[in-house]
């Protein structure tokens, strides 16, 4: 949905599609941290066994 709304905005310049893009992005960010039980102020811990 995020990619579609961005592409539609890029092609048409429709403001509502940009607002939809931003809303999906904002919801995705809040869901990601809530799903793993992390708040914005907590530090992410690395997954063991994976080298960065």
BADRENKE-719078 format. One record per residue: residue number from 0; z, x, y of N, C-alpha, C, O in turn. Coordinates in steps of 0.02 Angstrom, whole numbers. Layout:
BEGIN
+-----+--------+--------+--------+--------+--------+--------+--------+--------+--------+--------+--------+--------+
|   i |     nz |     nx |     ny |    caz |    cax |    cay |     cz |     cx |     cy |     oz |     ox |     oy |
+-----+--------+--------+--------+--------+--------+--------+--------+--------+--------+--------+--------+--------+
| NUM |      Z |      X |      Y |      Z |      X |      Y |      Z |      X |      Y |      Z |      X |      Y |
...
+-----+--------+--------+--------+--------+--------+--------+--------+--------+--------+--------+--------+--------+
# end
This chain:
BEGIN
+-----+--------+--------+--------+--------+--------+--------+--------+--------+--------+--------+--------+--------+
|   i |     nz |     nx |     ny |    caz |    cax |    cay |     cz |     cx |     cy |     oz |     ox |     oy |
+-----+--------+--------+--------+--------+--------+--------+--------+--------+--------+--------+--------+--------+
|   0 |      0 |     42 |    -59 |      0 |      0 |      0 |      0 |     44 |     62 |    -33 |     29 |    112 |
|   1 |     38 |     98 |     59 |     42 |    144 |    116 |    -26 |    174 |    131 |    -47 |    176 |    189 |
|   2 |    -60 |    198 |     80 |   -126 |    229 |     90 |   -176 |    178 |    116 |   -216 |    194 |    160 |
|   3 |   -175 |    117 |     88 |   -221 |     66 |    110 |   -211 |     49 |    184 |   -260 |     46 |    222 |
|   4 |   -149 |     38 |    204 |   -136 |     19 |    273 |   -156 |     75 |    321 |   -179 |     62 |    376 |
|   5 |   -146 |    138 |    301 |   -166 |    194 |    344 |   -242 |    198 |    350 |   -268 |    207 |    405 |
|   6 |   -276 |    192 |    293 |   -350 |    195 |    295 |   -379 |    138 |    335 |   -426 |    147 |    373 |
|   7 |   -351 |     78 |    328 |   -374 |     20 |    366 |   -363 |     32 |    441 |   -406 |     17 |    482 |
|   8 |   -304 |     59 |    458 |   -291 |     74 |    528 |   -339 |    126 |    555 |   -365 |    120 |    611 |
|   9 |   -352 |    178 |    515 |   -397 |    232 |    537 |   -468 |    205 |    549 |   -503 |    227 |    594 |
|  10 |   -489 |    158 |    508 |   -557 |    131 |    515 |   -563 |     80 |    570 |   -614 |     77 |    604 |
|  11 |   -511 |     39 |    580 |   -516 |    -17 |    627 |   -476 |     -8 |    691 |   -492 |    -38 |    742 |
|  12 |   -423 |     31 |    688 |   -380 |     38 |    746 |   -332 |    -22 |    754 |   -302 |    -31 |    806 |
|  13 |   -326 |    -62 |    701 |   -284 |   -121 |    702 |   -210 |   -101 |    705 |   -185 |    -66 |    661 |
|  14 |   -176 |   -123 |    758 |   -106 |   -104 |    769 |    -61 |   -132 |    714 |    -13 |    -98 |    694 |
|  15 |    -74 |   -193 |    691 |    -32 |   -222 |    640 |    -35 |   -182 |    574 |     16 |   -178 |    539 |
|  16 |    -92 |   -154 |    558 |    -96 |   -113 |    498 |    -56 |    -48 |    506 |    -27 |    -24 |    458 |
|  17 |    -53 |    -21 |    567 |    -12 |     38 |    580 |     62 |     21 |    573 |    100 |     59 |    545 |
|  18 |     81 |    -37 |    600 |    151 |    -58 |    594 |    171 |    -69 |    521 |    227 |    -53 |    501 |
|  19 |    125 |    -96 |    481 |    137 |   -104 |    410 |    145 |    -36 |    377 |    190 |    -27 |    336 |
|  20 |    103 |     11 |    394 |    108 |     80 |    368 |    177 |    109 |    382 |    209 |    137 |    338 |
|  21 |    200 |    103 |    444 |    265 |    131 |    463 |    322 |     95 |    427 |    371 |    127 |    407 |
|  22 |    317 |     29 |    418 |    369 |     -9 |    383 |    373 |     12 |    310 |    428 |     21 |    283 |
|  23 |    316 |     20 |    278 |    316 |     42 |    207 |    345 |    112 |    203 |    384 |    126 |    156 |
|  24 |    328 |    156 |    249 |    354 |    224 |    249 |    430 |    224 |    258 |    466 |    260 |    224 |
|  25 |    455 |    183 |    304 |    527 |    180 |    317 |    564 |    152 |    256 |    617 |    177 |    237 |
|  26 |    536 |    100 |    225 |    568 |     71 |    165 |    566 |    120 |    107 |    615 |    124 |     69 |
|  27 |    512 |    157 |     99 |    507 |    205 |     45 |    560 |    259 |     52 |    591 |    279 |      3 |
|  28 |    571 |    283 |    113 |    620 |    335 |    124 |    691 |    310 |    109 |    731 |    347 |     80 |
|  29 |    707 |    250 |    129 |    774 |    224 |    117 |    785 |    208 |     43 |    840 |    217 |     18 |
|  30 |    734 |    185 |      9 |    740 |    168 |    -62 |    749 |    232 |   -103 |    789 |    233 |   -150 |
|  31 |    713 |    285 |    -86 |    719 |    348 |   -124 |    790 |    374 |   -124 |    815 |    394 |   -177 |
|  32 |    823 |    374 |    -67 |    891 |    401 |    -64 |    942 |    352 |    -94 |    991 |    374 |   -124 |
|  33 |    931 |    288 |    -86 |    977 |    239 |   -114 |    972 |    237 |   -189 |   1023 |    226 |   -223 |
|  34 |    913 |    246 |   -217 |    903 |    242 |   -289 |    941 |    296 |   -327 |    963 |    284 |   -383 |
|  35 |    950 |    353 |   -297 |    986 |    407 |   -330 |   1058 |    413 |   -306 |   1094 |    460 |   -324 |
|  36 |   1079 |    365 |   -264 |   1148 |    364 |   -242 |   1164 |    417 |   -190 |   1222 |    439 |   -185 |
|  37 |   1115 |    436 |   -150 |   1125 |    487 |    -99 |   1117 |    456 |    -30 |   1071 |    417 |    -18 |
|  38 |   1161 |    474 |     14 |   1154 |    454 |     84 |   1116 |    507 |    122 |   1101 |    560 |     95 |
|  39 |   1102 |    495 |    185 |   1066 |    542 |    226 |   1105 |    606 |    241 |   1076 |    658 |    254 |
|  40 |   1172 |    601 |    238 |   1214 |    658 |    256 |   1232 |    703 |    197 |   1264 |    755 |    206 |
|  41 |   1211 |    684 |    137 |   1226 |    724 |     78 |   1172 |    776 |     65 |   1113 |    764 |     78 |
|  42 |   1192 |    832 |     38 |   1144 |    886 |     22 |   1112 |    874 |    -46 |   1146 |    854 |    -93 |
|  43 |   1047 |    886 |    -50 |   1013 |    880 |   -114 |   1028 |    941 |   -157 |   1028 |    997 |   -132 |
|  44 |   1041 |    930 |   -220 |   1054 |    985 |   -266 |    991 |    998 |   -307 |    956 |    951 |   -325 |
|  45 |    976 |   1061 |   -320 |    916 |   1077 |   -359 |    924 |   1055 |   -432 |    979 |   1054 |   -458 |
|  46 |    869 |   1038 |   -463 |    869 |   1020 |   -534 |    871 |   1084 |   -574 |    832 |   1130 |   -562 |
|  47 |    916 |   1087 |   -623 |    923 |   1147 |   -663 |    861 |   1159 |   -705 |    830 |   1112 |   -730 |
|  48 |    843 |   1222 |   -712 |    787 |   1240 |   -754 |    720 |   1241 |   -719 |    669 |   1258 |   -749 |
|  49 |    718 |   1222 |   -656 |    656 |   1222 |   -618 |    661 |   1274 |   -564 |    705 |   1272 |   -521 |
|  50 |    615 |   1321 |   -566 |    615 |   1374 |   -514 |    569 |   1352 |   -458 |    514 |   1327 |   -470 |
|  51 |    591 |   1364 |   -397 |    551 |   1347 |   -339 |    516 |   1407 |   -311 |    479 |   1401 |   -261 |
+-----+--------+--------+--------+--------+--------+--------+--------+--------+--------+--------+--------+--------+
# end
